[in-house]
Structures are given as structure tokens and as C-alpha cells.
Amino acid sequence: MAGNRNMIDVDEKTHHLSLGFHFDPSYFGIPSAKQLRTFLLPCQEVWPSKEGTQKMPKNQTSFSNFRNLRVFDLHNSEIEKVPTCIQKMKYLRYLDLSRNDKIKALPNSISRLQLLQVLKLSNCEELRELPKDITKLVNLRHLDCERCWSLTHMPCGLGKLTSLQMLTWFPVAKDSSVSNHVGGLVELNRLNLRGRIEIRNLKCVKDESEFESANLMEKQLLQSLSLCWNRDDDDDDNDNVDVNYDERCLERLRPHENLKKLKVCDYGGTKFPDWLSSLTNLVNICIQDCGNCDRLPLLDRIPSLQYLRIDGFPKLEFIYHEGDNFPGAGGGGNESTFFPSLKELYILDCPHLKSWWKKGDDLTMKITAELPHFTRLSKLEISECSQLTCMPLFPNLDEKLLLENCRLVHHLQQMIKMAIVQAVPSTSSSSSSSSSMLGLSKLKVLWIVSIEDLEAFPEELLQNLSSLEELHLMDCPRLASLPLEMRRLPLRELDIRGCAQMKERYLRDQEDSSIVTASPLSKLKTLIVEDLESLPEDWLPNLTRLQQLCLVRCPKLQSLPRGMLHLTSLQNLDISQCTLHLKERCSNNKGVDWLNISHIPRIKIDGLQIQWQEQKAIEGEAAKMLSSEDILGVNTCPPGHSTRRTGVPAEKHSDPAKITTESNQLEGVPGYPQLDQKSYNDDQLAVLKYIYENNDNETLFEGDNCSLARSRIEDWKPRRWLENNVRYLI
């Protein structure tokens, strides 16, 4: 190995090593670094190359000398079995095996790692069970099994790990009587959990007293709770669901009032317990696939609620019922308490939802200023609610509005007309009030999808969209034209698809001047068009800022015009479902149209990458010996990948062949962007924190910093140390 000129030798005194590329042990003289304390692989995305995808070799003896490791990161390394040498790493505190979807089992020898504090297994999709002796890991604080879909149960005795502070995934066994090694909800009783947990397969709990044994009410530090019954497709008709049993069980799963996020899935009851409305600290609520539920809890008074998702309620007809105390529309409530903090609202797949409220036989309420308002709502998505005709107003919506297969377009027209009428009085108070009612003037993104009866885009709506940057019109079969007012929109992205009656002539005004030539639309950065027979030449000279052009389902498109050369800012051209003739005309260096598009860096036709211009890969002697007693960060990048997430273009990076370093001197290395603390997630920050804190200490985290989820680099005392010493640790 020493004679391999492509080998990168790591100094034997190196303590902390981070490799910013897909790891190949045959390329590095790592076994000589017997003093390693930290081994990180933070950039293990899999990418194609001419030689094929790199994989972790089956011979994993490269790690056998890492007996002093404290931190070991093998995430997304495509290993099928955990290296047996891990059992000899008796000082190991942090082990990351996440995103290895071929691992089916962990060796029971992992239980010998008495000092292990963090075990990350998330996205190990084939992992079926945890070691039965995992209870011997008495110092374990963080066990992350999130999205381990094949995990059948938790081991019996898990509740004895009283140091455990974060447990992200808890599947209930389908048959707890099968083995003595299966643990039930009682394992959660004594655990003082924080962060998040998802409890799955609740339908398998046969004794309702077991729900109360989970003792969720006492977990004051728990921030996020997901309760999933996970009913199979065979249970979709809900005929065999014991509705009353599910309601009693959910009542017993009441969490502590400090909870910030709650998700309930596949719940079989017809209503929710009263405790849900009393969790005043909730910020995020998601209730999903509740097939029997016809009544929602009153959530509008939760003062801190910012995110609400209602998804998959086939029996729900109204959000509020007669007698509910709600603001406006004669409900008697105080409007100031109506969802005072709500910023995002999603109502999805509620096919029988008719209105937000029901008052007697009146299913729709006349739109007036007295209707309740979402005062802070910024994003709204209504999808597959074909009977919904009326809901509270949302005058301050500014981020996104999506309407899919619903009848609220008419509701929007009425809302804007009402706002205009309200603006007529000349008194200052009424003018001020009505100006705030002018809905959607701040909206940036609008999606109109699958509105079958939409024949013309409402002019009142369009005139008020003075801030619109993205417009998506999809699968509206009767939509035949776009009004000329579109010319005034400051659009940056225009997406028209599945609108069969939309004709090219309707994109032009009376003087046959293309709507795309209008000054505001010349600012377009993304243009997506479907079923195009030819690309109009008079569009192209005006789209000087266009960066992405997508031509979708274009079986009649035969050529690309020479006017494509006007698209000097274009970075991506994506053409899908086109003819073989067009592919031949666009073939690299051969086709008739190649000269018209060769200036575009990235070209894809029917999924085939025709051109991809990026930084060249590092080869051979370009890699030099790097050494450091404390920190060593090596970062290269394959074709098509930037070295970091800081947004620095790959072409600005210097040639790594010129890199030379001395021990402890990484500052000023050309070609490697400096550390941007904000780009690191909590777990990466936790590892960096370990490097700073842990020399020969017994613990990984202490005091208030023991929660990985709350470890933010801005709050650390070692921030200055990181800035000075971990600039290039990727």
C-alpha cells in the first residue's frame, strides 16, 4: 500500500478525520492512524461514475486498528453487515450506521460497548430487530431508529436504560406473546424522554391498560409525539374497527402539556379526546387517515398553533358544527382568538367536506367582513375536497395557495369583490380596514390544479395578484384562455400543463405580440410548458433571464430553433416524452440542433443526460499527503456535486492538487470553503461538540447540552474554538 502513488497517507498522530467524499478504504492509508478518536463520513451520497458506484468493500479490516475511536460514522456506506471489529472499540461513544438499507440485523456484540451514548440506525429499512442484550448499554442516551420500516418490535427490558433521553421509533409487536424478548408500551414508563418519538402499530395493543402504562403524561421534555395505528389496506373499510376501543385508548395516551408537535395516523374513532384542544403549547398538528372520524376537535383557540394538516377524512362534512362557539357567522366567538398564530394550513383528501361551518340548513355563509379571518396565514393548500365551497378568509396569504379539485375559485372571486366594495367608503377607518381585506395582493405562488369547470381565469383574481412570482395551471381541461392582465404579473415561473383547450393564439394579444414578450414576464427564470408543437421564435429573445426550461409531454416537437441562442442565462433544458427524431437532432456534437443548445450546461432529454458540465473529478497525483495531529478534513467532489451546501459554485474551487498543509495549519487552504455553522444539522453539530469537549472525559454531553435536538452551535462556548480549528471539517 505504501507504494501506491494514489494513496493518501494519514499521519499516525491524527485524532480526528473527516472525509468529504464517498469513502474507499483502498485509497487511504488509514490503518496506520491508530490514534484516531473520530472518523466521519459526512458526504456519503451515492452518485454514478464511469467506473460505477463506489461501495464499501466487503473486506473491512481497514477499521480493525481503530480501537481508540470515540466517534465512528459509517452512514450510507452500503455495508451489509456491521464490522465485527466494532466490538473491540471499547471507548466508542458515538456510532452512526444510518442509511445502510441492507443491514438486516446488528450483532449482539454491540452490547459490549459499555460507554456507547449515541446509536444512530435511522433509514436502515431492512433492519428487523435490535440486539436482545441492548439493555447492557447502560450509558445509551440517544437511540435513533426512525424509518426502520422492517423493525418488528423493541427488546424487552429497554425501559431499564434510564439514561436514555431520545428514542425516535417504537414499534409495537404484532404478537407480543411470541417471544419473551418483545417489549411493550410499558418499556416507556420510566424513560424520561425528550425530543421526538413515533409509536407505531398501536392497533396491535390488545389491553387498553397498556396505553396508560406508557406514562406519556409525565414526559415533560418530550417535544414531538406521533401516534400511529398503522392499519393495513385490508382494514380500510373500517368495518372491523372497534371505534369505542380506539377512543378509550387515545384518551389514555394523553401527553404532557409541554408537547409542541402532535401527529395522529389511522385512528379509528369518530371523535378526538378533549385533551387535544387543551394542549396550549402545540405548534404543529397533523391528523391523518382517520376513516371513521366525522368531527374534529376545536383547535382555533390554541394560541401557539402555527401548522395544521387535516388529511384523509372521508366522513368529515364540517369543521365546526351548530352549537360550537366559533367567531363570526353568528358563532359568538372572539375573532382575536381564531387561530391567532396559524401560518400553514393543509386540508387534503376530504371528499365530503362541504363548508368550514354548519349553521342550521345553511351550508354556505355569505362572504362579508364579519367572517372569521386567518390573520397570519401564509400558506394554504386545499386538495381533493371537491364539495368544499366556503371557508374563513385569508387576506394576508403571501407564500403559497394551492387549490386542487375543489370549488373555492368562486369563493376567491367573491372575497376580492367584497374587499373592493368595502374599500369604497371614504372614512379613514373603513379604508384602513378594507385595504387589509384586499386578499392575495402579497401572494407569491399560486397553483390551480384539476378544476374541471374552470373555463376562464378570473380577472378579478388576476388583477389583485400584484406580487405573484409563480403561476401553475395544471389539468384544467376547459380552460381555454389567459387574460391579457397576465402581462402585468411579475412572474418568474410559469407552468401550464394538461389544459387541453389552451391554444397558442390565446397566448397572444390583438397585435399578435406574445404575452411572454411583456416586460414583467421577461423576468421569468423558469418556464414549464406541456404539449408544445413548436417553440415560438418571438418568445426567445425576451427570455434573457430564463434559467430553466422544461418542455413536458411534447410528442409533436420536432426541432429546437436557432433562437435558443438568445437564452444566454439558461442553465437547464429538460425535454420529456419527445420523439426519437428530436433526440437525434439534439445528440451531442452530431445533431442538426446541437449548435442551438450546446451553450446550455445541463441538457436532459427523456431522462437521458445529453450534457452535464461540472467540475472534473480528482485523479491520481492530484491528491496529496495531508497530516494533522488534531483535525484533518479532506474534501473532494465527484462530477455534478458541489463540495458543500454553502452555495459556492464548484467551478470556483481551486485545484486540490495545489493543497499543502502542515500539522495544525489548515487556515487559508485554497479551494475549501470555510465552516458555515448554520448549515449543520443537530447531529452533525453534536459530533463537532464531542470533538471539542471529549478528550478523556467519561461523558459525551453534560448538563443542559445533553439533548442533541437542542444543541445549536450558536449557544456553545466552544464556538470560537470551532471557528479557529474546524474550518474545513465537512
N, C-alpha and C positions, 0 to 999 in steps of 0.2 A: 504493500500500500504506500510505503514511503516513496517508492519510485514512480508513482503515478503523478505526472506533471499537472493533471487536472484536480488533484487532491487539495482540499483546503484543510490545513492542519490547525487544530485548536490548541492553544497553549495549555499545558497541563495544569497551570495555576488558575485557569479561568474558573470562576464560580457561577456566573450567570450567563446563559447562552440563549439567544432568541434568533430563530431562522425565519426570515420573512419571505419564504417561498416554499413550494412543495418539497418535502424532505426526502432525500435519497441518501441513506447512510453510506453507500459505496462511494459517495462523492466527498465525504468528510472524514478526517482523521480524528473523530470524536472519542473513540475508545481510550485514547491517551489522556483525555481530560478527566482524570479520576477524582478531581476535587470539585466537580460540578455540583452545585446546590440547586440550580434552576435550569430546566430545559423546556423551552417554549417553542411551539409551532403555531404562531398566530395566523398564518395565511394559508391554511390548508384547503383552499378551494380547488376543486378538480377542474382542469381545463384540458382541451385537446392539444396535441402537438404532433409533429410529423412522426415522431417515434412512438406515438400513442400516449395514453395517460400514465403518468408516473404512479407507482404504488409502493407502499411499504413492503419491503422484501420479506419473504417468509422466514428467512434467517435473521432473527432479531438478537443475535449475540452482540450486536453493536452496543446494546444497553447493559450488558452484564457487568460492566465496571462502574455503573452509576450507583454505587452503594451509599453515597453520601447525599443523594438527592433529597431535597425538601419539596420541590415543586416539579411535577412531571406532566407535561402536556402532550397527549397523543391524539387530540381530537381530529376527526375527519381524516385519519391516516389510512383508512381502508384495511385495518387489521381484522382478521377473522377470529383470532384468539388473543387473549391478553398475554403478554410476555411473561413467562414463568419466573424470570429474574426479578419481577416486581416484589415478590415475597421477601427478597433479601434487602430491600430498601427500607431498613428499619427506622430511618429518620423521616420518612416521607410524610408530609402534612397535606399536600395538595395533589390530587390525581384527577386528570381530565381525560376521559375516554369517550366523550360525547361525539355524536355524529358518525359513529362507526356502525353502520346499519347491518353488518354481517356478524357481529358478535351475538351469539345466542345464549351464552352463559358466562359467568365470572367464576374463576377458580376460588374454591373455598379458602385457599391460602391467603387471599387478600385480607382475611380476618386476622392475620398475624401482624398487620400494620398498626400497632397499638397507638401510634402517635397521629394517625391519619385524622384530619379535621374536615377536609373537603373532598367529596367524591361526586364527580360530575358524569352522569350517564345519559343526559338528555339526547333524544333523537337516535338512540340505539334501538331501532324499530323491531329488530328480531330478538332482543333480549327477553327471555322468558321468566327468569326468576333471579332473585338476589341470593348471595351465599347464605346458607342456613345459619352459619356462625357469625353473621354480621353483628350480632349483639356483643361480640368481643371488642368491637371498635368503640371503646368507651369514651374516646375523645372526639368522636364524629360530631360535627356541628352543622354540616351542610350536605344533604343528600338530594341530588337533583336527578330525578328520573322522568322529567317531563317529556311527553310524547314518546314514551316507550310503549308503543301500542300493543306489543305482544306480552307485556308483563302481566302475569295472571293473578298475582297476589303479593302481599307483603309478608315477610317472615314473622313467625310467632316470636314474641319477645322483643320486638322493635321498640316497644314502649319503655324498655329498660335503659335505652340510650338517652338518659335525662339531659345530656349536654346538647342533644340535637335541637337546633334552633330553626332550621329551614328544611322542610320536607315538601317538595313541589308536587308529588304524584302519589296517590294512594288508591290502587285498585282493590276493590272488594272481590274476594274469590267467589267464583260461581257456585262452588260447592265446598264450603268450609269444613265439611266432615270428612273429606277425602284424606287429609293428612294432618298430623299433629304440628307440622311446620307452618301452617297457614295462620296468619294473624288477622283478627277482625278489627272493627272500629274501636274496640276497647284499647287497642295499642296507642291510640291518640290521646288517651285520657290524661296521662301525666306529662305529656310533652308540652313545653312552653314555647310553642311555635311562633315564628314571626314570618314576615314576607308573604308568600303565597302558597296555597295548596289546592289541588284539584282532587276531589274524592269521586271515584268512578264506580260504575256498576252497582249503584245503590238499589237497583231493582232486585239484587241477589240477597239483600238482608231480609231474613225471614222473621226475625224477632225485633219488634219495634222498640223494645227497651235498649237494644244495642245502639240505636241512634243517639240516645241521650248519653250513653257511656262515652261517646266521642268528646264530650265536655267542651264543645266549641265556645260556649258562653264564657268560659274562664280564660280564653286565649286573648288577652288584652293587646298583644303586639301583632296579632295576625292582621295583615293589610288586605289580602285578596283571597276570596273563597269561591271555588267552583263546585257546584253540586250537580252531578250528572247521573241520571238513571240508566242511560245507555240502552234504551230499548232497541231490539233488533227490528229489521224490516217486517218480520212476521208479527210484530206487536203493533204495527202502525194503525190498525183499525181500533185499537184500544178497547176491544170488547172484553178482553180478559183482565184488564187493569182494575185492581181494587182501588177505586177512587178515594174512598174514605181512609184506607190504609196509607196511601201516599200523602194525604193531607195531614194525618196524625204524625207521620214520620217527619215531614218537613217542619212541622211545628216544634218537634224535639231537636231539630238541628239549628236552633236559633244561635247566631254568633254574637260576639261581644259588640257593643255599640260603637267601638272604635274602628270597625271594619270600613274600608274605603272602596272596595270593589267586590261586587257580588254577581255571580253567574249561575243561572239555574237552567238545566237542559233536560228534556224528555220527562218532565214532571207530569204525572198522571192525574193530578187533582183538578177540580173545576174552579178552584179559587186559591188564593195565596193567604198565608197566615198574616195576622195583623202586625206581627213584629217587623215585617219588611218595611212598612211605612214609618216605623219608629226609629230606624237606623239613620239618625240625622247627620252622620258623618260620611255617608255614602257619596262617592264622586262618580262612580261608574256602575251601571246596572245593565245586565244583559239577560233577558229571559227568552228562551228559545225552544221551539218544537214542543209546545205544551198542547197536545192534541185535544184534550178534554176541556181546557180552560176557556170559560166564557166571560170571565170577569177579572180585571186587573186590580191590583192594589192602588190606592190613591198615593201617587208619587209626587204630585206637584208641590207639596209643602216641604220636601226635603231640601234644606237651604243650600247644601253644597253640591247637589247633583249637577254634573256637567255633561255626562254621556248617558244616553238611554237608547237601548236597542230592544225592539219588540219584533220577534222573528218566528214565524211558523205557528200561527194561532188560527186554525181553520174554523173554529166555532165562535170567535170573537166578533161581535157586531158593533159594540160601542166601548169607548174608553171610559166614559162616565155614564152612569145610569140615573134615571129620575130619582131624586132624593139625595143624590150626592151633593155635597156643599162645594161647588166649584165656582170660580169667578166668572163674571159676565154672563150673558144669555139668561139672566134671571136666576143664576145659581146661588147668588148671595155671598160668594166668597170674596176675599180681598185680592184684587189683581196683583198687588205688590208681592203676594206670596205665591203667584203662579209660576212655577219653575224659575225661580229668580236667578239661578246660575247656569241653566242648561245651555250648552254650546253646540252639542251634536245630538241629532235625533234621527233614528232609523226605524222605520215601520215597514217590515218586509213580509211578504207571503201571508197576508191576512185577507183571503179572498172574499170573506163575508163582512168585513169591516165597512160599515155604512157611513158613520159620522163619528166625530170626536165625542159627541154627547147625544143623549136621548132625552127629550122633554115631551112627555105625552106621546101623541102620534106624530109630532113634528120631528122628522129625522134630519132636517137641514135648518140651519138658523140663518136669518138674513144677515148679510155682511154689513156690519156697522162698526163705528169706532168703539162701541161698548163691548165688542167681542174680546175675549182674553187674548193677550199678546205674549209671544215668546220674546221677551225683551232683549235677551242676549244670544239668541240662537244664531249660529254662524254657519252651520252645515245641516242640510236636511235631505234625506233620501226616502222616497216613498216608492216601493216596488211591489208589483203583483198584489195590489189592493184595488181590484177592478171596480168595486162598488163604492169606494170612498169618494164623497162629494164635498165634504166640508170639514174644516179643522180650524184651530186658532190661527191668528195672523202671525206673520213673521217678518215685520218691516225692516229689521236690521240684518237680515241674512246677507253675508258678504263672501263666504268661501265657496260653497257649492250647493246647488239644488239639482236633484235627480228625480225625475218623475217617470216611472216605468209602469205601463199597463195600469193606469189609474185615470180618474176623471177630474183631476184637480186643475187642469189648464184653464177651464172656465172659471174656477174659483179664483185663480190668479187674476184673470181679467176683471172680475168683479171687485177684487181687492184694490186694484190700481184705479179703476174708475171711481170707487168710493173715496180713495185718497185724493183724487183730483177734485171731486165735488167738495170734499171737506176743506180743500185749500182755497175755495172761493171767498169765504168771509174775510173781511179786511182787518178785523181786530188782531192785535199782536198775539194774544194768547191762542186764538184759534189757528192763526197762521203757523205759529210755532208748533202747535200740536199736529196740525195736518202735514207739515213738512216732514215730521218724523214718521208719518204714516206712508209716505211715498215709498212703497216697497220695492226692493230689489235694485235700487239705484247703486248699491255698493257691491252687488253680486259679481263675482269673477268667473265662475264656472257654471254652465248650465247644460244638463243632459235631458233631452226629451226622447224617450225610448218606448217603442211599441204602443203608441197612442193611435189606435186603428181609425178612429173617427176624426183625426186632425187633418183638415183639408187645407188650411192656410195658417201660417204662423201669425198669432195675434199681434196686430200692430201696436195696440196699447202696451202690451208687454215689451215688445221690442224697443219702443221709444224710451222706455224707462231704464233699460239696461245700459246705462251710460258708462259703466266700469267693466263690462264683460270682456274677458280675455280668451275664454274657451267656449265654443259652442259645438255641441254634439247632437246631431239629429240622426236617429237610427230606427229602422224598421217602422216607419210611419207610411204605410202603403198608399194612403190617399193624399199625402202632402205633395202638392203639385208645383208650388212656387215659393219663393222667398221675397219678401217685400224689399223695396229699394232702400228702406231705412237701415238695412244691414250695412250700407256703405258707411254709416256714421259710427259703427261699433269699433272700438279699439281692439279688435280681435288679434290674438297671436296664434290661436289654433282653431281650425275649422274642420269638422269631421262630419261628413254626410254619407250615410250608408243605408242601404235597404229601403230607400224611398223611391219606389218603382215609377211613380208618375212625375218625378222631378226631371224636367227636361233641360237640356243645355241652354236653350233660348231664354229660360226663366232666370238664368244667372246673369242676364244682360239687360240693361235699361233700354229706353226707347231709341237711343242713339247707337245701339249695338256696342256699347262700351262695357267691357266685362266688369262685373261687380268686384272682382278681385283687383282691378286696377285702381279702385278707390283708395285715397290716401291712407285712411286708417288701416285697411286690410293689407296694405303694402308692408305692415309691420309683422305680418304673420311669421311665426317661427316653425309651426308645424301645420301641415296640410294633409288631411286624410280624405280620399275620395274613392267611392266604390263604383264599379261597373262603368269605367270610362272607356270610350271607344278611341278617343284621341286626346292628347294633351294640348289644349288651346294655346297657340303660339303667343297670343296677346296677353296671356297671364304672366308669362315667364319674366319679361324684362322688369316687371314691377315687384316681383317677389325677391328682392335683393337681400332680405334678412332671413329668408326661409332656411332652416337648419335641418328639417326632417320632412321628407315627402313619402307618403305611403299610398300606394295605389292598390286597393283591395278588390279581389274578385274581378279581374279585368280580362276575361277570355277573348275579348274583341280588340284589345290593344295590340297593334301590330308593330309600332315603332316609337322611338323617342326622338323628338325634333332637335334640330341644332340649337334651338333657343334654350336648351338645357344649360348651355354655356353661360347664360346670364345668371344662373343660380350660384353665384360665387361664394355664398355662405353655407351652401348645402353640405351637411356632414353625413347624412344617412339617406339612402334611397332604398325603399323596401317595396317590392312588387310581388304580389301573391296571386296564385291561380291564373297565371298568364299562359300564353301559347308557347309551344316549342319554337315557333318562328321567332318570337321576341327574344327568347333565351339565346338563340343563335346570333341574332343581331347585336346582342349585348355581351357576347362572350369576350373574355379578357384578351385584348390585343389582336383579336381576329374579326369580331363582328363589325357590321356596317355602322352601327350606332355607338361603337365603343368610344370614338373620339368625342362624342357628345356628352359622355358621362365619366370619362376617365379621371376627371378632376375631383370627383366625389370620393372622399376617403373610404366610406363603407357602403358597399352595394350588396344587396341580398335579393335574389330572385327565386321565388318558390322555395324558400328555405336554404338555398344554395348560396354560400358566401362567394360572390364574384370577386370582390376586392376588400381587403382589410389592411389598412395602413396603420401600423403601430410601431412601437419601439422594438428593435431587434433583440433576440434573446442573447443572454450572456453565454459565451462559449469558451472552452479551453483555457488558454493562458490569461483570459480576462479576469479570472478570479485569482486573487492574491491572498497570501497568508495574512491572517488577522489575529491579533493577540491582545488580551487584556486580563488583568488579574481580577477585575471587579465586574465590568459589564462588557459584553460583546454582542453587538447587533449586526447581523448580516442581512441585507435586503436586496434581492434582485427580483425580476418580474418577467413573466412569460409574455409572448405576443398577446396583445389585446387586454392587458391588465395594467392599471396604474399601480405604483408601489404602495400608495396609501390612500386613505379616504379623505385627504385634505383638499382634494380638488386640484392638485398640482398636475398639469398635463405631463404625460410620460415623456414627451419629446423634450421637455426642459431639463430632464435629469442628465447629469454628466455621465460619462463613460466610467462604469465601476472599475475598469482596468486601471484607472489612474489613482485608485484609492490606496493610500498607505497610512497606517496608523502606528502609534506607539502605545505602550502599556498605559492605560488610564487616560489616553488622549484621543477622544472621539470628536471633540468640538471642531466645527469648521470643515468636516468631511464633505467634499463636493458631491452633489448628486443624491443626497439623502435628506429629505425634509425633516425639520425638527419636530419634536413631540408636540402634538396638539392634544392636551389633556381631555378636552371636551369630546373628542372622537372615540374615546374608550368607553366600553360598556362596564357595568358594575363588576363583572367577574374578572375582566382584564385589569381593572383598577385594583381589585383585591390582590391579584398576583403581584403587581408592582408594589403594593403596600407591603406584601410579605417580604419582597426583596429588601426593602428599606428597613423593616422592623426586625426581621429574624436573622440573627447571627447564630447564637447558640441558645436562643430562648426556647422555652418549652411550648409556648403557645403561638398560634398564628395571629390571632386577633385578641384584643383585650378591651375591657370596659365597653363604652358606648359604640366602639367601632367594630364590634363582633358581627354585626349584621352586614352581609355582603350587599344586600339590596340598598342599604343606606350609605355605603362607602362612596363618597364623592371626593374627588381629588382636591376640589376647592376647599374642603373642610380639613384637609390634613395639615399637620405641622410639617411633614416631610416634603411639602410641595416644592420648596426651594431646592431641596436635595434632588428631587426628580428632575427639575429644570436643568440642574448642573450636570447630572450624571446619567440620565436615561434619555437623552435627546434622540437617540437613534434606535431605541428598543422598540421594535414594531410589534 
